[in-house]
Amino acid sequence: MDLQYMVLSTVNKISDDIYYPLSNIRRIFMKQKILSIFEIII
């Protein structure tokens, strides 16, 4: 049971380490896209 908990917490930590930077990068790209669309319009 302890081992299972350790494995689960490790997997959760790794997935957090992977997911959050990815979502941040996606957000930055979306901002850039929106900005470039505005630049095209103007």
Secondary structure, DSSP 8 states (H G I E B T S, - for coil): -HHHHHHHHHHHHHHHHHHHHHHHHHHHHHHHHHHHHHHHH-
